[in-house]
Amino acid sequence: MNPENIKQPKAVALISGGLDSMLAARVIMEQGVHVEGINFYTGFCVEGHTQAIRNQDKNKPKRNNALWAAEQLGIKLHIIDIVEEYKDVLLKPKHGYGQHMNPCLDCKIFMVRKAKQWADENGFDFIITGEVIGQRPMSQRKATMPIIAKESDVGSRLVRPLCAKFLPETYPEKMGWIDRNKMHDISGRSRKPQMALAEKFAIDEYAQPAGGCCMLTNEHYSKKLVDLWQAKAANNQTRDYTLDDIIMLKIGRHFRPKENFKVIISRDEGESNFLRGYRSEFTWLELTSHDGPLTIVDGHPTEEDLLLAARMTARYSQGRDADTVEVQLTTLDGVSKILNVEPLPADEVLPQWHI
């Protein structure tokens, strides 16, 4: 057969923006395979929201790490919105949650299955992931590797270049598209092998290697999510959530003084400006006598509850040491009034109400 008529194999790589997915894609690219990236947006990504809003992060680069990684690799990246589809994964994980609210194994199965669907629709031959045996306690164990391949329906078309030498031969290897000897045997939680491989490939900048990319692995975020679900249950609502719910859990200090209401207090000017966009949907409070945060109140607060929220707002203002401060209260129907309140002492706020 004329070599010019031999089809170049094509693979799609799951690109999170972290080092492992970059390296996995690069290992396969080095073997002459055409690689494109795919990134799934769940709404729970660490980057993008808080970093873009908070004043303390103003000097950090505002980049989407998956797009940036694809740029460094020189490959096309396909970003797929799965916010709605992902709800079933989070709310009803077959394999349960990790240490917090992270359904890591179900999440990986879902994303690999979605990547397979995309590959089949677009004429790609196999899937690449950056998984490393022993790196993650739930989804990246040798025992879970075959589960992911089986339940995602991708089978032996799933290639894990960073730990391939520990795993059975894959379809692309049998076809002669890739060479096992050019893949790796990385395992465990140490990042030194990946960093050495990055140096070999002259990849000198990448996202923090020890960090995850999902808010669901974060203890504090997970507590806020559970609190949201408990509040919905108390109001006879399902655990369904919106993208606004997801984003709001990333913003401000969250307190629940009583079951019937929650208080969200901005932490800086950036968050205050962001929360102003939600004022038409909540009762809100803002100081008129001193500089301070913007506060929104969610739920069904009583007048006494709103007075407490005003005192909490004053506690985080420049008037925290004043005898009284003026707080403007605006209700959902647009009615405003000024409250003269005494700032709440710190020890009456943080310990028992902070989510």
ZIGI-V130353 format. One line per field, one symbol per residue. psi: psi as a letter, one per 30 degrees, with the letter a starting at -180 (. if undefined). A space follows every 50 residues. Layout:
BEGIN
psi=???
END
This chain:
BEGIN
psi=kkfffkkklkkkkjjffleeeeeeeeeeefggkkkllkkkjffgkelede efekefgefkkiljeeeeeeeefhlkkjkkjgeeefeeeefikegalbeb hjieeeeeeeeeeeeeeeeefghlelkklgkkkgekfefileffefeeee ffgfbggkkiffgeffllkleeeefgelkefgalhklafkgeeeeeeeee ghjgkllkffklgkfffkeeeeeeeeeeeeeeefghllgllleeeeeeff klkkkielfflkkjklfaeeeeeefffgefflklkkkfflkalkkkkkbi kleeeeeeeeeeeeeglfgfglellkkkkkleggkklkkjlkkkkefgee effk.
END
